[in-house]
Amino acid sequence: IAATVILIVSSPLFVVIAVAIAVDSPGNIIFSQRRIGVHSHEFTIHKFRTMRRDTPHVATDILMSQRVDYTTRMGKLLRRVSLDELPNLVNGLRGDMSLVGPRPALYNQHELIAMRRGTGSDLMRPGITGWAQINGRNLITLDEKVRLDEFYVRNCSILMDARIVLRTIAVMLKREDFS
């Protein structure tokens, strides 16, 4: 229900973002990528494209260690305010994702996938936002991310989900921890 409401309310924003991406750089407006979801099953996630077409298909931590910045001008803005994730709502409607849960790992993040299996974090549907996203996101180690995911899985409740959603909005508005 939340995904449907947010999609309807944000539909004018979808159009503005799509036009901006098309004007900024060549390529598709929507970027689709293989991710690992509940019970370690693979699914396709959808996001607004923020990277150039020639970006290598490697794990985020490897890509970030390279000297080349593949992010487009519009992509930098979209990532700063996390609007590139809006199409994840379609994944929510399809049942691939929830609003809140551990963020889905890339299909090639084998170490993260194995660590999540070991803690039971892969038993939960991945989320558009999550406990690790509001507590460090890309600035924390894989061990810390998995520890935060495990904490969420063990303490998950409607109240905690509401807290995470509100904190996500605050983080986005403050532009905290968005790399």
C-alpha positions, 0 to 999 in steps of 0.5 A: 500500500505504501509503495502504491501511494508513494508511486502515485504521489511521486509520479510527476517527479518520475517524469522530471527525473526521466527527462533530466537523465535523458538530457544529461547523458545517453543511455537508458533512463532506468537501470536494472541490475541483478540482486539477491533477495529473500532466501538468497534468490536472485531478482532484478532491481530497478533504479534511475540510471546514475552511471555512464554506459561504460561503467564496469559491472563490479561490486560497489566497493570495488568500483569506489576504489577505482580512480575513475568516477563513472557517475553522471552529473544528474546521477550525483544529484539523484544519489545525494538525495537518494531519488535514484532508488524511487523505481525500487517501489516497483520492486515493492509492488512485485513482491521482490522488496519491502519498504524496510529491510536489509538492502539487497546485495549485488549478485556478485557480492559473494562474501556479503551474501554468505555472511548474511546467510550465516546470520539469517538476514537473507530470510527477510525480504530486502528493503528500499531502506534499512537499519544499515542505511540509516547507520552508516550506509556505504561508510561502514564495513561489510562486517558492520553492515551484516551486524546491523542487518542481523540486529534489524532481523532480530528486532524487527517490528512495525515500530522499528520500521516506522522509526527507520522510515522517519530516520531515512527521511531525516537523513535524506533531508540533511543529506547525511552519509550519501556517498 
